[in-house]
C-alpha cells in the first residue's frame, strides 16, 4: 500500500477499522488507491452515517420522545 494512502487511513480510524473488517477493500485499495472514495461511501453506509440513515435515526428518537411525553401525560392525568 502506498505510504500516503496508509497515512490517510491512519488518520481516519473508522476507515482503517472498516478495512480490517473487510479485507477485500484492502486488496482493492492496494491495487488501485483511487477506489478509496468508494470505500468511504461503503463505510458510511456500514456505520450508519449516510444522510438517510441519520434522518431515520432522528425520526425514531423524536417518536420515542413523543411516546414518553404521552405516557407521562397519561400518568399525570
MDTraj code that builds the backbone (N, CA, C; nanometers):
import mdtraj as md
import numpy as np

residues = "UNK UNK UNK UNK UNK UNK UNK UNK UNK UNK UNK UNK UNK UNK UNK UNK UNK UNK UNK UNK UNK UNK UNK UNK UNK UNK UNK UNK UNK UNK UNK UNK UNK UNK UNK UNK UNK UNK UNK UNK UNK UNK UNK UNK UNK UNK UNK UNK UNK UNK UNK UNK UNK UNK UNK UNK UNK UNK UNK UNK UNK UNK UNK UNK UNK UNK UNK UNK UNK UNK UNK UNK UNK UNK UNK UNK UNK".split()
xyz = np.array([
    [0.0850, -0.1176, 0.0000],
    [0.0000, 0.0000, 0.0000],
    [0.0892, 0.1234, 0.0000],
    [0.0478, 0.2236, -0.0724],
    [0.1256, 0.3467, -0.0810],
    [0.1282, 0.4170, 0.0545],
    [0.2436, 0.4736, 0.0913],
    [0.2554, 0.5387, 0.2226],
    [0.1529, 0.6503, 0.2447],
    [0.1235, 0.7285, 0.1426],
    [0.0258, 0.8365, 0.1575],
    [-0.1134, 0.7840, 0.1867],
    [-0.1490, 0.6747, 0.1213],
    [-0.2808, 0.6139, 0.1439],
    [-0.2873, 0.5567, 0.2855],
    [-0.1802, 0.4911, 0.3275],
    [-0.1775, 0.4339, 0.4619],
    [-0.1865, 0.5434, 0.5679],
    [-0.1162, 0.6536, 0.5463],
    [-0.1230, 0.7655, 0.6410],
    [-0.2642, 0.8229, 0.6473],
    [-0.3291, 0.8336, 0.5325],
    [-0.4675, 0.8822, 0.5281],
    [-0.5587, 0.7903, 0.6098],
    [-0.5397, 0.6596, 0.5950],
    [-0.6216, 0.5638, 0.6696],
    [-0.5911, 0.5680, 0.8191],
    [-0.4662, 0.5909, 0.8544],
    [-0.4320, 0.6008, 0.9966],
    [-0.4977, 0.7223, 1.0601],
    [-0.5159, 0.8280, 0.9826],
    [-0.5829, 0.9478, 1.0344],
    [-0.7338, 0.9292, 1.0430],
    [-0.7859, 0.8323, 0.9708],
    [-0.9301, 0.8021, 0.9715],
    [-0.9507, 0.6638, 1.0328],
    [-0.9586, 0.6591, 1.1644],
    [-0.9703, 0.5317, 1.2356],
    [-1.0899, 0.4498, 1.1895],
    [-1.2006, 0.5183, 1.1569],
    [-1.3193, 0.4450, 1.1131],
    [-1.2932, 0.3702, 0.9828],
    [-1.2208, 0.4339, 0.8895],
    [-1.1901, 0.3672, 0.7630],
    [-1.0917, 0.2524, 0.7824],
    [-0.9945, 0.2722, 0.8691],
    [-0.8980, 0.1662, 0.8957],
    [-0.9666, 0.0454, 0.9593],
    [-1.0560, 0.0704, 1.0531],
    [-1.1327, -0.0382, 1.1165],
    [-1.2215, -0.1079, 1.0142],
    [-1.2856, -0.0292, 0.9281],
    [-1.3705, -0.0868, 0.8237],
    [-1.2889, -0.1759, 0.7309],
    [-1.1694, -0.1298, 0.6946],
    [-1.0841, -0.2067, 0.6052],
    [-1.0394, -0.3374, 0.6711],
    [-1.0117, -0.3321, 0.7988],
    [-0.9702, -0.4538, 0.8695],
    [-1.0843, -0.5542, 0.8793],
    [-1.2057, -0.5036, 0.8869],
    [-1.3216, -0.5931, 0.8940],
    [-1.3612, -0.6444, 0.7562],
    [-1.3181, -0.5770, 0.6520],
    [-1.3495, -0.6137, 0.5144],
    [-1.2202, -0.6199, 0.4333],
    [-1.1463, -0.7299, 0.4427],
    [-1.0145, -0.7378, 0.3774],
    [-1.0186, -0.7236, 0.2258],
    [-1.1339, -0.7442, 0.1655],
    [-1.1456, -0.7248, 0.0214],
    [-1.1095, -0.5816, -0.0165],
    [-1.1479, -0.4863, 0.0694],
    [-1.1148, -0.3466, 0.0418],
    [-0.9651, -0.3222, 0.0512],
    [-0.8961, -0.3960, 0.1363],
    [-0.7507, -0.3814, 0.1444],
    [-0.6880, -0.4160, 0.0100],
    [-0.7334, -0.5255, -0.0488],
    [-0.6801, -0.5662, -0.1790],
    [-0.7125, -0.4630, -0.2861],
    [-0.8361, -0.4137, -0.2851],
    [-0.8750, -0.3153, -0.3872],
    [-0.7948, -0.1862, -0.3767],
    [-0.7816, -0.1337, -0.2549],
    [-0.7112, -0.0067, -0.2351],
    [-0.5628, -0.0230, -0.2631],
    [-0.5078, -0.1386, -0.2303],
    [-0.3664, -0.1625, -0.2591],
    [-0.3412, -0.1623, -0.4089],
    [-0.4314, -0.2229, -0.4853],
    [-0.4146, -0.2281, -0.6312],
    [-0.4458, -0.0952, -0.6980],
    [-0.5473, -0.0250, -0.6473],
    [-0.5913, 0.0999, -0.7100],
    [-0.6356, 0.1984, -0.6019],
    [-0.5468, 0.2867, -0.5566],
    [-0.5801, 0.3792, -0.4482],
    [-0.6961, 0.4737, -0.4793],
    [-0.7329, 0.4881, -0.6041],
    [-0.8424, 0.5797, -0.6369],
    [-0.9779, 0.5271, -0.5906],
    [-0.9871, 0.3998, -0.5547],
    [-1.1152, 0.3445, -0.5092],
    [-1.1421, 0.3758, -0.3621],
    [-1.0537, 0.4523, -0.3003],
    [-1.0725, 0.4843, -0.1591],
    [-1.2009, 0.5650, -0.1383],
    [-1.2402, 0.6439, -0.2379],
    [-1.3672, 0.7182, -0.2289],
    [-1.4852, 0.6217, -0.2202],
    [-1.4796, 0.5142, -0.2996],
    [-1.5863, 0.4133, -0.2951],
    [-1.5897, 0.3455, -0.1583],
    [-1.4707, 0.3191, -0.1029],
    [-1.4645, 0.2566, 0.0281],
    [-1.5232, 0.3490, 0.1347],
    [-1.4991, 0.4783, 0.1224],
    [-1.5552, 0.5746, 0.2176],
    [-1.7075, 0.5719, 0.2139],
    [-1.7645, 0.5631, 0.0948],
    [-1.9103, 0.5552, 0.0828],
    [-1.9648, 0.4279, 0.1465],
    [-1.8976, 0.3160, 0.1215],
    [-1.9388, 0.1889, 0.1825],
    [-1.9281, 0.1952, 0.3342],
    [-1.8217, 0.2578, 0.3836],
    [-1.8023, 0.2693, 0.5278],
    [-1.9106, 0.3569, 0.5900],
    [-1.9479, 0.4650, 0.5223],
    [-2.0568, 0.5500, 0.5719],
    [-2.1849, 0.4703, 0.5866],
    [-2.2156, 0.3914, 0.4861],
    [-2.3359, 0.3091, 0.4915],
    [-2.3243, 0.2064, 0.6042],
    [-2.2084, 0.1430, 0.6169],
    [-2.1849, 0.0408, 0.7186],
    [-2.2020, 0.0972, 0.8588],
    [-2.1481, 0.2172, 0.8820],
    [-2.1551, 0.2787, 1.0141],
    [-2.2823, 0.3607, 1.0357],
    [-2.3696, 0.3656, 0.9372],
    [-2.4958, 0.4377, 0.9521],
    [-2.4794, 0.5882, 0.9499],
    [-2.3864, 0.6379, 0.8722],
    [-2.3593, 0.7809, 0.8684],
    [-2.4116, 0.8492, 0.7431],
    [-2.4904, 0.7794, 0.6639],
    [-2.5468, 0.8451, 0.5462],
    [-2.6581, 0.9389, 0.5913],
    [-2.6902, 1.0331, 0.5076],
    [-2.7942, 1.1308, 0.5423],
    [-2.9272, 1.0617, 0.5702],
    [-2.9633, 0.9672, 0.4873],
    [-3.0892, 0.8961, 0.5056],
    [-3.0918, 0.8219, 0.6388],
    [-2.9834, 0.7557, 0.6725],
    [-2.9782, 0.6814, 0.7971],
    [-2.9841, 0.7747, 0.9176],
    [-2.9195, 0.8890, 0.9082],
    [-2.9238, 0.9847, 1.0187],
    [-3.0640, 1.0416, 1.0379],
    [-3.1336, 1.0690, 0.9274],
    [-3.2708, 1.1199, 0.9360],
    [-3.3613, 1.0147, 0.9985],
    [-3.3453, 0.8891, 0.9589],
    [-3.4251, 0.7812, 1.0180],
    [-3.3991, 0.7694, 1.1673],
    [-3.2739, 0.7811, 1.2066],
    [-3.2392, 0.7719, 1.3486],
    [-3.3017, 0.8871, 1.4267],
    [-3.2938, 1.0079, 1.3714],
    [-3.3537, 1.1237, 1.4359],
    [-3.5043, 1.1078, 1.4467],
    [-3.5668, 1.0577, 1.3412],
    [-3.7106, 1.0360, 1.3419],
    [-3.7504, 0.9360, 1.4505],
    [-3.6742, 0.8311, 1.4635],
    [-3.7014, 0.7308, 1.5669],
    [-3.6886, 0.7923, 1.7059],
    [-3.5882, 0.8755, 1.7248],
    [-3.5687, 0.9398, 1.8543],
    [-3.6829, 1.0352, 1.8864],
    [-3.7297, 1.1094, 1.7874],
    [-3.8423, 1.2007, 1.8081],
    [-3.9682, 1.1221, 1.8445],
    [-3.9909, 1.0105, 1.7768],
    [-4.1063, 0.9262, 1.8094],
    [-4.0981, 0.8743, 1.9526],
    [-3.9776, 0.8372, 1.9961],
    [-3.9586, 0.7881, 2.1317],
    [-3.9888, 0.8960, 2.2337],
    [-3.9415, 1.0178, 2.2078],
    [-3.9680, 1.1293, 2.2988],
    [-4.1177, 1.1583, 2.3047],
    [-4.1844, 1.1578, 2.1899],
    [-4.3293, 1.1805, 2.1881],
    [-4.4026, 1.0736, 2.2670],
    [-4.3596, 0.9503, 2.2549],
    [-4.4234, 0.8415, 2.3289],
    [-4.4024, 0.8600, 2.4794],
    [-4.2826, 0.8970, 2.5200],
    [-4.2555, 0.9196, 2.6620],
    [-4.3368, 1.0355, 2.7167],
    [-4.3512, 1.1424, 2.6372],
    [-4.4313, 1.2567, 2.6799],
    [-4.5770, 1.2162, 2.6962],
    [-4.6315, 1.1399, 2.6002],
    [-4.7715, 1.0998, 2.6129],
    [-4.7911, 1.0021, 2.7289],
    [-4.6915, 0.9187, 2.7575],
    [-4.7023, 0.8297, 2.8733],
    [-4.7006, 0.9111, 3.0032],
    [-4.6153, 1.0146, 3.0086],
    [-4.6082, 1.0978, 3.1286],
    [-4.7386, 1.1744, 3.1492],
    [-4.7983, 1.2211, 3.0389],
    [-4.9259, 1.2925, 3.0490],
    [-5.0371, 1.1983, 3.0920],
    [-5.0340, 1.0745, 3.0438],
    [-5.1360, 0.9776, 3.0819],
    [-5.1265, 0.9428, 3.2301],
    [-5.0061, 0.9337, 3.2815],
    [-4.9870, 0.9007, 3.4228],
    [-5.0250, 1.0191, 3.5126],
    [-5.0065, 1.1388, 3.4606],
    [-5.0367, 1.2600, 3.5351],
    [-5.1879, 1.2815, 3.5469],
    [-5.2567, 1.2548, 3.4371],
    [-5.3990, 1.2875, 3.4321],
    [-5.4810, 1.1720, 3.4607],
])
top = md.Topology()
chain = top.add_chain()
for i, resn in enumerate(residues, 1):
    res = top.add_residue(resn, chain, resSeq=i)
    for name in ("N", "CA", "C"):
        top.add_atom(name, md.element.get_by_symbol(name[0]), res)
traj = md.Trajectory(xyz[None], top)
